[in-house]
Every structure is written in C-alpha cells, then in structure tokens.
Amino acid sequence: MWRRGNSAETEEGNARVLTMLTILLVVMWVYAMVCQEDLMHHNLKRNTKDRQWWSWMIK
C-alpha cells in the first residue's frame, strides 16, 4: 500500500505524520496534567480535610 510512488517521498510523509502525532500526544498530555492540577487545587480549596491529607503527603 505504501510502495506506490517514490519510496523516499513516502518515508518523508510517514516521518512527518509521526512527528505531528507525537507533538499532538505531548500537547494533550501536558493539557491533561494542567487540568488535573487545577482540579486538584479546586478540590483542596473546597475540602480542608483533603488539604491536611495532601500537606501530610507532601511532607
């Protein structure tokens, strides 16, 4: 399926797609981490028991 046309061109195209997918994955991962942190901070502000538990965990 990939062998049609210039093989070097196809390799380059595959590399570009892989790079784009990798960048997308990294961006999504960072976004997820940031959102998780925000949610955690929000929950900590609302619940003092959780805050005490987290401060104990951080120590």
C-alpha positions in Angstrom: 0.0 0.0 0.0 2.8 2.4 0.9 5.0 1.3 -2.0 3.2 3.3 -4.7 5.1 6.3 -6.0 8.5 7.4 -4.7 9.6 5.4 -1.7 11.7 8.3 -0.3 8.8 10.6 -0.6 6.6 8.1 1.3 9.2 7.7 4.0 9.3 11.5 4.4 5.5 11.6 4.6 5.4 8.9 7.2 8.0 10.7 9.3 6.0 14.0 9.1 2.8 12.2 10.2 4.7 10.5 13.1 6.2 13.9 14.2 2.7 15.5 14.1 1.2 12.7 16.1 4.0 12.8 18.7 3.6 16.6 19.1 -0.2 16.2 19.4 0.2 13.5 22.1 2.7 15.7 24.1 0.3 18.7 23.9 -2.6 16.6 25.0 -0.6 15.0 27.9 0.6 18.5 29.1 -3.0 19.8 28.8 -4.3 16.8 30.8 -1.7 17.3 33.5 -2.5 21.1 33.8 -6.3 20.4 34.0 -5.7 17.7 36.7 -3.6 20.1 38.8 -6.3 22.8 38.5 -9.0 20.3 39.5 -6.9 19.1 42.5 -6.3 22.7 43.7 -10.0 23.4 43.3 -10.9 20.4 45.4 -8.3 21.3 48.0 -9.7 24.7 48.4 -13.2 23.3 48.9 -12.2 20.5 51.3 -9.9 21.2 54.3 -9.6 17.5 55.2 -8.1 16.8 51.8 -5.8 19.8 52.2 -4.5 18.4 55.5 -4.1 15.0 53.9 -2.1 16.4 50.9 0.1 18.5 53.2 0.9 15.3 55.1 1.6 13.5 51.8 3.9 16.3 50.5 6.0 16.2 53.7 
